[in-house]
Amino acid sequence: MTNEALNNLRVIDASTLFAGPMAATLLGDMGAEVIKIEHTKKPDASRGHGPSKDGHGMWWKVLGRNKRTVALDLHTDGGRDAFLRLAKTADVLIENFRPGTLDKWGLSYTELTKYNPGLVVVRITGFGQFGPRSNDPGFGTLAEAMSGFASMTGEPDGPPTLPPLALADAITGMGAAYSAMVALHSRELTGKGQEVDISLIEPILAALGPQITIFDQLGIVPERHGNRSTNNAPRNLYKTSDDRWLAISTSSQSIAERVMRMVGRPDVIDQPWFATGTERAQHADELDDAVGAWVRERNADEALAGFQEAQAAAALVYDVRDIFADEQYKALDTVIDVADPDLGNLRMQNVMFRMSETPGSVRWAGRRHGEDTRTVLDELGYTADEITAMIDNGEAR
């Protein structure tokens, strides 16, 4: 036994691309035994998403880490039986089928809990388990559009802007992992599992802050402000003499004052409007002009050193090359080496937080489709002949 926090939990990941698998990955990073269920003929789409090397997708190598892979056809009697046997041994099931799909296959929550009353079933969909759009196909892009994120992102005179990554899925994945742990804590008190209904559209809405309350109470609709903030200034990206971009934040009043002294404009500090972040934001043009002029006269290292000396919050805009080279990331061991039988040694991001007593770990990268099917079925009590028959019949792979 390791000392990882969740090493007594078994999680079934019956979800696909990306929120559900991310939730399972987060639990697996902290020691949970995660068993990834894929269709015998249609593997998780993340295996083929984005760049690949020698036929192995990079997304899958990260998203599939710490998971054993089992291929079952849940439409078949044999696949359904194996899934029920597995559910009987599990603590958490994560799925993202359209509402009612598992029910049609004889795998409803009621059926599952006949075998395992303590099972926590986390259901992830685009729009939730009920309502007029509950059966519509749901993807993170739609959530990023419907949550208000796209409408408030981009330049003031430009179009709404979608993120270049699976942002809504990532936020939902973290929310789903959190919801699973809340349900498991409740099980400690009651002995009963429960269903969790989490959509893609709601977690990102929560992450966007108080826009609902602001509109309700003040009638304000968020607008696009580019890299500026309506809550404080100066806050923007500023170009250095060597064509790097420097990001700064002055959410703290004392930092805003230090920045303006550093750039040679201490006079603005005495202005009545400088006393609050909201009022400073209304004078962003004047503040940006002063900070931008100061930054333009310096290269990236000089500008960053100046902000550090002034104890002001600033950072260079990184691409992935900078992340690999950054000393702070190195100190945190954020990027780690993982041995992989397909690609040799590969690098990926570490567990996202550190725990003093029960740290997580990355034990292996994403494995091949159905690589652990025989082993897991053997653990569930199937004989070698039964396993071979299931594979020959297409019920497993």
C-alpha positions as CSV (number, residue, x, y, z in Angstrom):
1,M,0.0,0.0,0.0
2,T,1.2,3.5,-0.9
3,N,0.4,6.5,1.2
4,E,-1.6,8.3,-1.5
5,A,-4.8,9.7,-0.2
6,L,-7.3,7.8,-2.4
7,N,-5.6,4.4,-2.8
8,N,-8.6,2.7,-1.2
9,L,-10.9,3.9,-4.0
10,R,-11.9,2.2,-7.2
11,V,-13.1,4.5,-10.0
12,I,-14.8,3.4,-13.3
13,D,-14.2,5.9,-16.0
14,A,-16.8,5.2,-18.6
15,S,-16.7,8.7,-20.1
16,T,-15.0,10.2,-23.2
17,L,-13.4,13.4,-24.4
18,F,-12.7,15.4,-22.0
19,A,-14.5,16.4,-18.8
20,G,-15.2,13.0,-17.4
21,P,-11.8,11.5,-18.2
22,M,-10.1,14.5,-16.6
23,A,-12.2,14.0,-13.4
24,A,-11.0,10.4,-13.3
25,T,-7.4,11.4,-14.0
26,L,-7.5,13.8,-11.1
27,L,-8.7,11.0,-8.8
28,G,-6.2,8.6,-10.2
29,D,-3.4,11.1,-9.6
30,M,-4.2,10.9,-5.9
31,G,-4.0,7.2,-5.8
32,A,-7.4,5.9,-6.8
33,E,-7.5,2.8,-8.9
34,V,-9.1,3.9,-12.2
35,I,-10.4,1.5,-14.7
36,K,-11.1,3.0,-18.1
37,I,-13.9,1.5,-20.0
38,E,-13.9,1.9,-23.8
39,H,-15.9,0.4,-26.6
40,T,-14.3,-2.6,-28.2
41,K,-14.4,-0.9,-31.7
42,K,-14.6,2.8,-30.8
43,P,-11.8,3.8,-28.3
44,D,-12.0,7.1,-26.5
45,A,-11.7,9.9,-29.1
46,S,-8.9,11.5,-27.1
47,R,-6.6,8.8,-28.4
48,G,-6.8,10.4,-31.8
49,H,-7.2,14.1,-30.7
50,G,-4.4,16.5,-31.6
51,P,-0.7,15.7,-32.3
52,S,0.6,12.1,-32.2
53,K,3.9,10.3,-32.4
54,D,4.2,6.8,-33.9
55,G,0.5,6.5,-33.7
56,H,0.2,7.4,-30.0
57,G,-1.8,10.5,-29.2
58,M,-0.3,13.0,-26.8
59,W,-3.6,14.0,-25.3
60,W,-4.3,10.4,-24.4
61,K,-0.9,9.8,-22.9
62,V,-1.7,12.6,-20.4
63,L,-5.5,12.1,-20.0
64,G,-5.2,8.3,-19.8
65,R,-2.4,8.3,-17.2
66,N,-2.8,6.1,-14.1
67,K,-5.7,4.2,-15.7
68,R,-6.0,0.6,-16.5
69,T,-7.8,0.1,-19.8
70,V,-10.6,-2.3,-20.4
71,A,-12.6,-2.7,-23.7
72,L,-16.2,-3.9,-23.4
73,D,-19.3,-3.7,-25.6
74,L,-22.0,-2.6,-23.2
75,H,-24.7,-3.4,-25.8
76,T,-24.0,-7.1,-25.4
77,D,-25.0,-9.4,-22.5
78,G,-21.4,-10.3,-21.8
79,G,-20.3,-6.7,-21.8
80,R,-23.2,-5.7,-19.6
81,D,-22.5,-8.5,-17.1
82,A,-18.8,-7.6,-16.9
83,F,-19.7,-3.9,-16.3
84,L,-22.2,-4.9,-13.5
85,R,-19.6,-7.1,-11.9
86,L,-17.1,-4.2,-12.0
87,A,-19.6,-1.7,-10.7
88,K,-20.2,-4.0,-7.7
89,T,-16.6,-3.5,-6.7
90,A,-16.3,0.2,-7.4
91,D,-16.8,3.4,-5.3
92,V,-17.3,5.9,-8.2
93,L,-18.6,5.6,-11.7
94,I,-18.1,8.5,-14.1
95,E,-20.1,8.5,-17.3
96,N,-21.1,11.1,-19.9
97,F,-23.7,9.3,-22.1
98,R,-26.8,11.2,-23.0
99,P,-29.5,10.9,-20.4
100,G,-31.2,7.5,-20.4
101,T,-28.5,5.8,-22.5
102,L,-27.3,3.5,-19.7
103,D,-30.9,2.8,-18.7
104,K,-31.6,1.5,-22.2
105,W,-28.7,-0.9,-21.8
106,G,-30.0,-2.2,-18.4
107,L,-27.4,-0.2,-16.5
108,S,-29.6,2.4,-14.8
109,Y,-28.7,3.8,-11.4
110,T,-31.4,1.7,-9.8
111,E,-29.9,-1.4,-11.4
112,L,-26.4,-0.5,-10.5
113,T,-27.2,0.2,-6.9
114,K,-28.9,-3.2,-6.6
115,Y,-25.4,-4.6,-6.9
116,N,-23.7,-1.7,-5.0
117,P,-25.8,0.6,-2.8
118,G,-22.7,2.7,-1.9
119,L,-21.9,3.5,-5.6
120,V,-21.5,7.2,-6.4
121,V,-22.5,7.8,-10.1
122,V,-21.2,11.1,-11.5
123,R,-23.2,11.9,-14.7
124,I,-21.6,14.5,-16.9
125,T,-23.6,16.0,-19.8
126,G,-23.7,19.2,-21.8
127,F,-26.9,20.5,-20.4
128,G,-27.8,18.4,-17.4
129,Q,-30.1,15.4,-16.9
130,F,-33.4,17.2,-17.5
131,G,-34.8,20.3,-19.2
132,P,-35.5,21.2,-22.8
133,R,-32.0,20.7,-24.0
134,S,-31.0,17.7,-21.9
135,N,-30.8,15.4,-24.9
136,D,-28.9,17.7,-27.1
137,P,-25.3,16.9,-27.9
138,G,-23.2,19.0,-25.6
139,F,-19.6,20.1,-26.0
140,G,-17.3,22.5,-24.2
141,T,-17.5,25.0,-27.0
142,L,-21.2,25.4,-26.5
143,A,-20.7,25.9,-22.8
144,E,-18.0,28.6,-23.4
145,A,-20.5,30.3,-25.7
146,M,-23.6,30.0,-23.5
147,S,-21.9,30.8,-20.2
148,G,-21.0,34.4,-21.2
149,F,-17.3,33.6,-21.4
150,A,-17.0,34.2,-25.2
151,S,-19.1,37.4,-25.1
152,M,-16.8,39.0,-22.5
153,T,-13.5,37.7,-24.1
154,G,-11.7,39.6,-26.8
155,E,-10.9,43.1,-27.9
156,P,-13.6,45.8,-27.5
157,D,-14.0,46.2,-31.2
158,G,-13.6,42.6,-32.1
159,P,-15.8,39.5,-32.1
160,P,-16.5,37.3,-29.1
161,T,-13.6,34.9,-28.6
162,L,-13.6,31.2,-27.7
163,P,-10.6,29.7,-25.8
164,P,-8.0,27.7,-27.8
165,L,-8.4,24.8,-25.4
166,A,-11.0,22.6,-23.7
167,L,-11.6,25.2,-21.0
168,A,-15.2,24.3,-20.1
169,D,-14.3,20.6,-20.0
170,A,-11.4,21.3,-17.7
171,I,-13.4,23.3,-15.3
172,T,-16.2,20.6,-15.3
173,G,-13.6,17.9,-14.8
174,M,-12.3,19.6,-11.7
175,G,-15.9,20.2,-10.5
176,A,-16.8,16.5,-11.2
177,A,-13.8,15.2,-9.2
178,Y,-14.8,17.5,-6.3
179,S,-18.4,16.4,-6.5
180,A,-17.3,12.7,-6.3
181,M,-15.4,13.4,-3.1
182,V,-18.3,15.3,-1.6
183,A,-20.6,12.3,-2.4
184,L,-18.1,9.9,-0.9
185,H,-17.9,12.0,2.3
186,S,-21.7,11.8,2.5
187,R,-21.5,8.1,2.1
188,E,-19.2,7.9,5.1
189,L,-22.1,9.5,7.1
190,T,-25.0,7.7,5.5
191,G,-23.6,4.5,4.0
192,K,-25.4,5.3,0.7
193,G,-24.1,6.4,-2.6
194,Q,-25.9,8.9,-4.8
195,E,-26.2,10.3,-8.3
196,V,-24.4,13.5,-9.2
197,D,-25.8,15.5,-12.1
198,I,-23.1,18.0,-13.4
199,S,-23.4,19.8,-16.8
200,L,-20.8,21.6,-18.9
201,I,-22.7,24.8,-18.9
202,E,-22.8,25.4,-15.1
203,P,-19.3,25.0,-13.7
204,I,-17.8,27.5,-16.2
205,L,-20.7,29.9,-15.3
206,A,-19.7,29.6,-11.7
207,A,-16.0,30.3,-12.6
208,L,-16.9,33.5,-14.3
209,G,-17.7,35.2,-10.9
210,P,-20.7,37.4,-10.0
211,Q,-21.9,38.3,-13.4
212,I,-25.4,36.9,-12.6
213,T,-25.7,39.0,-9.4
214,I,-24.2,42.1,-11.0
215,F,-26.8,41.9,-13.8
216,D,-29.6,41.2,-11.3
217,Q,-28.8,44.1,-9.0
218,L,-27.3,46.6,-11.4
219,G,-28.4,45.6,-14.9
220,I,-24.8,45.6,-16.1
221,V,-24.0,43.3,-19.0
222,P,-20.3,42.4,-19.2
223,E,-18.5,43.9,-22.2
224,R,-15.2,42.9,-23.9
225,H,-12.2,44.8,-22.6
226,G,-9.3,42.9,-24.2
227,N,-6.6,42.4,-21.6
228,R,-7.9,45.1,-19.4
229,S,-10.0,44.7,-16.2
230,T,-13.0,46.6,-15.1
231,N,-11.9,46.0,-11.5
232,N,-8.4,47.5,-11.4
233,A,-5.7,49.3,-13.5
234,P,-3.1,49.2,-14.7
235,R,-3.7,45.7,-15.8
236,N,-2.7,44.7,-19.3
237,L,0.0,43.2,-21.5
238,Y,2.9,45.6,-22.3
239,K,5.5,45.0,-25.1
240,T,9.2,45.2,-24.2
241,S,12.0,46.5,-26.4
242,D,12.9,42.9,-27.4
243,D,9.3,42.0,-28.4
244,R,8.3,40.1,-25.3
245,W,5.0,40.7,-23.6
246,L,4.8,41.5,-19.9
247,A,1.7,40.9,-17.9
248,I,1.0,43.0,-14.8
249,S,-1.7,43.1,-12.2
250,T,-2.5,45.8,-9.6
251,S,-5.4,44.3,-7.7
252,S,-3.7,45.6,-4.6
253,Q,-3.8,49.3,-4.0
254,S,-0.2,49.3,-2.6
255,I,1.1,47.5,-5.7
256,A,-0.7,50.0,-8.0
257,E,1.1,52.9,-6.1
258,R,4.5,51.2,-6.3
259,V,4.1,50.6,-10.1
260,M,3.2,54.2,-10.8
261,R,6.1,55.5,-8.7
262,M,8.4,53.1,-10.6
263,V,7.3,54.3,-14.0
264,G,7.8,57.9,-13.0
265,R,4.2,59.0,-12.5
266,P,3.8,59.4,-8.7
267,D,1.5,62.4,-9.4
268,V,-1.4,60.2,-10.3
269,I,-1.4,58.5,-6.8
270,D,-2.8,61.7,-5.3
271,Q,-5.7,61.9,-7.7
272,P,-9.0,61.1,-6.0
273,W,-9.9,58.5,-8.6
274,F,-6.7,56.5,-7.9
275,A,-8.0,55.3,-4.5
276,T,-10.1,52.4,-5.8
277,G,-9.5,49.7,-8.5
278,T,-12.8,50.4,-10.2
279,E,-12.1,54.1,-10.5
280,R,-8.5,53.4,-11.7
281,A,-9.9,51.2,-14.4
282,Q,-11.9,54.2,-15.7
283,H,-8.6,56.0,-16.3
284,A,-6.9,53.0,-17.9
285,D,-5.7,54.9,-21.0
286,E,-3.6,57.3,-18.9
287,L,-2.2,54.6,-16.7
288,D,-1.5,52.2,-19.6
289,D,0.3,55.0,-21.5
290,A,2.7,55.6,-18.6
291,V,3.4,51.9,-17.9
292,G,3.6,51.0,-21.6
293,A,6.1,53.7,-22.3
294,W,8.3,52.6,-19.4
295,V,8.2,48.9,-20.5
296,R,9.0,49.8,-24.1
297,E,12.3,51.3,-23.1
298,R,13.5,48.1,-21.5
299,N,14.1,44.5,-22.6
300,A,12.2,41.7,-21.0
301,D,14.8,40.9,-18.3
302,E,15.2,44.6,-17.4
303,A,11.5,45.2,-17.2
304,L,10.8,42.1,-15.1
305,A,13.7,43.0,-12.8
306,G,12.2,46.5,-12.3
307,F,8.9,45.1,-11.3
308,Q,10.5,42.6,-9.0
309,E,12.6,45.3,-7.3
310,A,9.4,47.3,-6.8
311,Q,7.7,44.3,-5.3
312,A,5.0,44.6,-8.0
313,A,3.1,41.6,-9.6
314,A,4.4,40.9,-13.1
315,A,5.3,38.0,-15.3
316,L,6.4,37.4,-18.9
317,V,3.9,35.8,-21.2
318,Y,5.2,32.3,-21.7
319,D,4.9,29.7,-24.4
320,V,5.7,26.1,-23.6
321,R,9.4,26.6,-24.2
322,D,9.5,29.1,-21.4
323,I,7.6,26.7,-19.1
324,F,10.3,24.1,-19.6
325,A,13.1,26.6,-18.8
326,D,11.5,28.4,-15.9
327,E,13.3,28.0,-12.6
328,Q,10.1,28.2,-10.5
329,Y,8.5,25.4,-12.4
330,K,11.7,23.4,-12.0
331,A,11.7,24.0,-8.2
332,L,8.1,22.8,-7.9
333,D,8.8,19.8,-10.1
334,T,5.8,20.8,-12.2
335,V,7.1,19.0,-15.3
336,I,8.0,15.4,-14.8
337,D,9.5,12.5,-16.7
338,V,7.3,9.4,-17.1
339,A,8.6,6.1,-18.5
340,D,6.4,4.8,-21.3
341,P,6.7,1.5,-23.2
342,D,5.4,3.1,-26.4
343,L,7.4,6.3,-26.6
344,G,10.2,5.8,-24.1
345,N,10.7,8.6,-21.7
346,L,8.1,11.4,-22.0
347,R,7.4,14.6,-20.1
348,M,4.1,15.9,-18.8
349,Q,2.7,18.1,-16.1
350,N,2.8,16.7,-12.5
351,V,-0.1,16.4,-10.1
352,M,-1.5,19.9,-9.7
353,F,-0.9,20.3,-6.0
354,R,1.3,18.9,-3.2
355,M,0.2,17.2,0.0
356,S,2.6,16.8,2.9
357,E,1.4,13.4,4.1
358,T,-0.4,11.8,1.2
359,P,1.1,13.1,-2.1
360,G,-0.2,12.0,-5.5
361,S,1.9,10.6,-8.3
362,V,1.9,9.8,-12.0
363,R,2.6,6.0,-12.1
364,W,2.2,5.5,-15.9
365,A,1.1,7.3,-19.0
366,G,-2.0,6.4,-21.0
367,R,-2.0,2.7,-21.9
368,R,-3.1,0.9,-25.1
369,H,-6.7,0.2,-26.0
370,G,-7.9,-2.8,-24.0
371,E,-4.5,-3.5,-22.5
372,D,-5.8,-4.6,-19.2
373,T,-9.0,-6.3,-20.3
374,R,-7.9,-9.9,-19.5
375,T,-6.3,-9.0,-16.2
376,V,-9.4,-7.1,-14.9
377,L,-11.8,-9.8,-16.1
378,D,-9.7,-12.4,-14.4
379,E,-9.9,-10.3,-11.2
380,L,-13.6,-10.3,-11.5
381,G,-13.8,-14.1,-11.5
382,Y,-14.0,-14.9,-15.2
383,T,-12.1,-18.0,-16.2
384,A,-9.5,-17.9,-19.0
385,D,-11.9,-19.7,-21.3
386,E,-14.7,-17.3,-20.6
387,I,-12.5,-14.3,-21.3
388,T,-11.4,-15.8,-24.5
389,A,-15.0,-16.5,-25.5
390,M,-16.0,-12.9,-24.7
391,I,-13.2,-11.5,-26.8
392,D,-14.0,-13.9,-29.7
393,N,-17.6,-12.9,-29.5
394,G,-16.8,-9.1,-29.6
395,E,-18.1,-8.6,-26.1
396,A,-14.7,-7.6,-24.9
397,R,-11.3,-6.8,-26.5
